[in-house]
Amino acid sequence: MIIKWWRAIAGSEEVLKAFADHLERTTFVEMAELPGHLGAALAVKVKGTEHELVVTSLWEDLASAGHFERGDFDDAVVKPSTQKLLKSFDLKVEYFETVVATGKLAN
């Protein structure tokens, strides 16, 4: 299993809510239709007034993880409307190959 990881900073809770809504209504729906997609999540860590965001998605293999990419394999796909929301964001995604897992991830 491949874990795909991307980080961003939302400047406020309102931006976090708008971004979460965007993911839920569009990006996660689009991902779910791709072969090899196993799930996705948005996590947040509050640092003062900023909200550090991590979007992770799970894929069967590297080939399926790349279905959502445009450009280079590790280029982040961040729509212009999303770019306007966020204070900053990674231009690249990271891929990790799962070595061992437990619980639902191991199934």
Summary of the structure (lengths in Angstrom):
residues: 107
radius of gyration: 13.9
end to end distance: 10.5
largest distance: 38.9
contacts: 289
relative contact order: 0.28
helix: 35%
strand: 36%
